[in-house]
Amino acid sequence: MAEWLTQVTRWLAPYFTEMSLMFMATLLVVFGDIINKQVKAMLSPCHFIIRVLLFVLMCAFGYGALTLYGAPLVLHVIKFFPYYLQGALFITAFIAIGVFAERRRYM
Protein backbone atom coordinates (compact mmCIF):
# COMPACT_ATOMS: atom_id res chain seq x y z
CA MET A 1 0.00 0.00 0.00
CA ALA A 2 2.81 2.42 0.86
CA GLU A 3 4.40 1.80 -2.56
CA TRP A 4 1.14 2.67 -4.31
CA LEU A 5 0.73 5.83 -2.23
CA THR A 6 4.34 6.81 -2.93
CA GLN A 7 3.73 6.38 -6.66
CA VAL A 8 0.64 8.61 -6.50
CA THR A 9 2.68 11.25 -4.66
CA ARG A 10 5.44 11.02 -7.28
CA TRP A 11 2.89 11.62 -10.04
CA LEU A 12 1.34 14.60 -8.29
CA ALA A 13 4.41 16.17 -6.60
CA PRO A 14 5.37 18.40 -9.57
CA TYR A 15 1.91 19.98 -9.36
CA PHE A 16 1.64 20.49 -5.58
CA THR A 17 2.01 24.27 -5.85
CA GLU A 18 -0.77 24.52 -8.42
CA MET A 19 -2.92 22.04 -6.49
CA SER A 20 -2.64 24.06 -3.29
CA LEU A 21 -3.70 27.17 -5.21
CA MET A 22 -6.63 25.24 -6.72
CA PHE A 23 -7.64 23.98 -3.29
CA MET A 24 -7.54 27.46 -1.77
CA ALA A 25 -9.60 28.87 -4.63
CA THR A 26 -12.11 26.04 -4.21
CA LEU A 27 -12.40 26.75 -0.50
CA LEU A 28 -13.09 30.41 -1.24
CA VAL A 29 -15.77 29.50 -3.77
CA VAL A 30 -17.48 27.12 -1.34
CA PHE A 31 -17.22 29.38 1.71
CA GLY A 32 -17.40 32.76 -0.05
CA ASP A 33 -21.11 33.15 0.48
CA ILE A 34 -20.70 32.59 4.22
CA ILE A 35 -17.94 35.19 4.37
CA ASN A 36 -20.03 37.62 2.31
CA LYS A 37 -23.04 37.17 4.62
CA GLN A 38 -20.94 37.97 7.67
CA VAL A 39 -19.42 41.04 6.05
CA LYS A 40 -22.86 42.16 4.84
CA ALA A 41 -24.21 41.89 8.38
CA MET A 42 -21.29 43.92 9.75
CA LEU A 43 -21.58 46.61 7.07
CA SER A 44 -25.38 46.93 6.94
CA PRO A 45 -25.51 49.98 9.26
CA CYS A 46 -22.95 51.86 7.15
CA HIS A 47 -23.70 54.32 4.35
CA PHE A 48 -24.14 52.90 0.83
CA ILE A 49 -20.86 54.32 -0.51
CA ILE A 50 -18.87 52.94 2.42
CA ARG A 51 -20.53 49.52 2.02
CA VAL A 52 -19.66 49.43 -1.67
CA LEU A 53 -16.07 50.56 -1.09
CA LEU A 54 -15.47 48.07 1.69
CA PHE A 55 -17.05 45.24 -0.29
CA VAL A 56 -14.84 45.98 -3.30
CA LEU A 57 -11.77 46.14 -1.05
CA MET A 58 -12.73 42.86 0.62
CA CYS A 59 -13.23 41.12 -2.70
CA ALA A 60 -10.12 42.51 -4.37
CA PHE A 61 -7.69 42.50 -1.50
CA GLY A 62 -9.26 40.17 1.06
CA TYR A 63 -9.91 37.24 -1.23
CA GLY A 64 -6.71 37.96 -3.14
CA ALA A 65 -4.66 37.89 0.06
CA LEU A 66 -6.38 34.72 1.24
CA THR A 67 -5.54 33.07 -2.07
CA LEU A 68 -2.00 34.41 -2.20
CA TYR A 69 -1.06 33.55 1.38
CA GLY A 70 -3.42 30.63 1.94
CA ALA A 71 -2.09 28.48 -0.90
CA PRO A 72 1.47 28.29 0.51
CA LEU A 73 -0.05 27.53 3.91
CA VAL A 74 -2.00 24.61 2.44
CA LEU A 75 1.18 23.34 0.81
CA HIS A 76 3.09 23.73 4.08
CA VAL A 77 0.47 21.69 5.93
CA ILE A 78 0.57 18.95 3.28
CA LYS A 79 4.39 18.86 3.38
CA PHE A 80 4.18 18.34 7.14
CA PHE A 81 2.96 14.78 6.51
CA PRO A 82 5.18 11.89 5.36
CA TYR A 83 6.03 11.95 1.66
CA TYR A 84 4.06 8.85 0.73
CA LEU A 85 0.83 10.36 2.14
CA GLN A 86 1.04 13.78 0.50
CA GLY A 87 -0.58 12.87 -2.82
CA ALA A 88 -3.36 10.94 -1.12
CA LEU A 89 -3.98 13.89 1.23
CA PHE A 90 -4.50 16.24 -1.69
CA ILE A 91 -6.90 13.80 -3.34
CA THR A 92 -8.75 13.29 -0.05
CA ALA A 93 -8.96 17.04 0.56
CA PHE A 94 -10.47 17.66 -2.88
CA ILE A 95 -12.97 14.84 -2.40
CA ALA A 96 -13.91 16.17 1.05
CA ILE A 97 -14.50 19.69 -0.25
CA GLY A 98 -16.52 18.22 -3.12
CA VAL A 99 -18.70 16.25 -0.70
CA PHE A 100 -19.14 19.37 1.42
CA ALA A 101 -20.10 21.39 -1.66
CA GLU A 102 -22.60 18.72 -2.66
CA ARG A 103 -24.20 18.79 0.79
CA ARG A 104 -24.52 22.56 0.58
CA ARG A 105 -26.24 22.12 -2.82
CA TYR A 106 -23.52 23.80 -4.86
CA MET A 107 -23.67 21.11 -7.50
C-alpha positions as CSV (number, residue, x, y, z in Angstrom):
1,M,0.0,0.0,0.0
2,A,2.8,2.4,0.9
3,E,4.4,1.8,-2.6
4,W,1.1,2.7,-4.3
5,L,0.7,5.8,-2.2
6,T,4.3,6.8,-2.9
7,Q,3.7,6.4,-6.7
8,V,0.6,8.6,-6.5
9,T,2.7,11.3,-4.7
10,R,5.4,11.0,-7.3
11,W,2.9,11.6,-10.0
12,L,1.3,14.6,-8.3
13,A,4.4,16.2,-6.6
14,P,5.4,18.4,-9.6
15,Y,1.9,20.0,-9.4
16,F,1.6,20.5,-5.6
17,T,2.0,24.3,-5.9
18,E,-0.8,24.5,-8.4
19,M,-2.9,22.0,-6.5
20,S,-2.6,24.1,-3.3
21,L,-3.7,27.2,-5.2
22,M,-6.6,25.2,-6.7
23,F,-7.6,24.0,-3.3
24,M,-7.5,27.5,-1.8
25,A,-9.6,28.9,-4.6
26,T,-12.1,26.0,-4.2
27,L,-12.4,26.8,-0.5
28,L,-13.1,30.4,-1.2
29,V,-15.8,29.5,-3.8
30,V,-17.5,27.1,-1.3
31,F,-17.2,29.4,1.7
32,G,-17.4,32.8,0.0
33,D,-21.1,33.2,0.5
34,I,-20.7,32.6,4.2
35,I,-17.9,35.2,4.4
36,N,-20.0,37.6,2.3
37,K,-23.0,37.2,4.6
38,Q,-20.9,38.0,7.7
39,V,-19.4,41.0,6.0
40,K,-22.9,42.2,4.8
41,A,-24.2,41.9,8.4
42,M,-21.3,43.9,9.7
43,L,-21.6,46.6,7.1
44,S,-25.4,46.9,6.9
45,P,-25.5,50.0,9.3
46,C,-23.0,51.9,7.1
47,H,-23.7,54.3,4.3
48,F,-24.1,52.9,0.8
49,I,-20.9,54.3,-0.5
50,I,-18.9,52.9,2.4
51,R,-20.5,49.5,2.0
52,V,-19.7,49.4,-1.7
53,L,-16.1,50.6,-1.1
54,L,-15.5,48.1,1.7
55,F,-17.1,45.2,-0.3
56,V,-14.8,46.0,-3.3
57,L,-11.8,46.1,-1.1
58,M,-12.7,42.9,0.6
59,C,-13.2,41.1,-2.7
60,A,-10.1,42.5,-4.4
61,F,-7.7,42.5,-1.5
62,G,-9.3,40.2,1.1
63,Y,-9.9,37.2,-1.2
64,G,-6.7,38.0,-3.1
65,A,-4.7,37.9,0.1
66,L,-6.4,34.7,1.2
67,T,-5.5,33.1,-2.1
68,L,-2.0,34.4,-2.2
69,Y,-1.1,33.5,1.4
70,G,-3.4,30.6,1.9
71,A,-2.1,28.5,-0.9
72,P,1.5,28.3,0.5
73,L,-0.1,27.5,3.9
74,V,-2.0,24.6,2.4
75,L,1.2,23.3,0.8
76,H,3.1,23.7,4.1
77,V,0.5,21.7,5.9
78,I,0.6,18.9,3.3
79,K,4.4,18.9,3.4
80,F,4.2,18.3,7.1
81,F,3.0,14.8,6.5
82,P,5.2,11.9,5.4
83,Y,6.0,11.9,1.7
84,Y,4.1,8.9,0.7
85,L,0.8,10.4,2.1
86,Q,1.0,13.8,0.5
87,G,-0.6,12.9,-2.8
88,A,-3.4,10.9,-1.1
89,L,-4.0,13.9,1.2
90,F,-4.5,16.2,-1.7
91,I,-6.9,13.8,-3.3
92,T,-8.8,13.3,0.0
93,A,-9.0,17.0,0.6
94,F,-10.5,17.7,-2.9
95,I,-13.0,14.8,-2.4
96,A,-13.9,16.2,1.0
97,I,-14.5,19.7,-0.2
98,G,-16.5,18.2,-3.1
99,V,-18.7,16.2,-0.7
100,F,-19.1,19.4,1.4
101,A,-20.1,21.4,-1.7
102,E,-22.6,18.7,-2.7
103,R,-24.2,18.8,0.8
104,R,-24.5,22.6,0.6
105,R,-26.2,22.1,-2.8
106,Y,-23.5,23.8,-4.9
107,M,-23.7,21.1,-7.5
